[in-house]
């Protein structure tokens, strides 16, 4: 149930993120909101602050997307590793033995 909710939320986030990226002005740096350090070379080159609210909203949606992706991968990996490897091998051998019969043998 939780995986289904998070998957639906992931799809919604992807659609919102695509729309936000398309709406970005062509001359803007998409990662300018993450550049807050004024050390080294950055202090010599003046960098205008990202006052564009669209880029801040994009950064928030990207953060939500990353968190949701990590949650989904963690929950799905728990479902994958419920069976031990020995149980998987035994069930595969049983399937092979069942599927070896030939229905139309002369």
Secondary structure, DSSP 8 states (H G I E B T S, - for coil): -HHHHHHHHHHHHHHHHHHHHHHS-TTS-TTGGG-----THHHHS-------HHHHHHHHHHHHHHHHHHHHHHHHHHHHTSS-HHHHHHHHHHHHHHHT--SS--
